[in-house]
Amino acid sequence: MYRIDAQGRVIVDYWPPFRRAVEAAMKDLKIEMEPGGVPQNVWNIGVATAVQYLEQQRPKCVECEVPLHGNDIRCLDCRMVFCPGCAARHFWPNGRPENVR
């Protein structure tokens, strides 16, 4: 989504919608636009805010609270989301039996 260059500037992969959002926020907060565009510190704060928001929205295992990155398992009975390690304990108290597929 983003990277930081050698000068400390945050580079966003696809920036047009992000720039529109930053400019709208600047207008709402009555922050003056610099002649060259969005001030660098405002841009960096906007990116950091978006990244933190997305990280907070990432699903977490209900037992160990580790962030899940697509390897989550949802129980169809209780609708809770588990990491693979906690899912084994949730579904099979003594681990999954070897003869069950």
C-alpha angles and dihedrals in degrees: 000000000000145000135193119239128214092272092055095254118143112235115203117204096223106018111167097087091040091052091051090052092049092048091049090050091049090052092049091049092044093238112160118242113236118232091253095050132259113013110251095236091052090049092049092048090049093052093045090050093050092048093049091048092052091048090052090051093051111111117254131200108264092223108040097016093225111156111256120226103191095301094098126132120207122205109227091208102052097017091227121143120230138183114241092262096052093040091063090056092045096052100031115028092202097034127273112310114243095231094055120089 
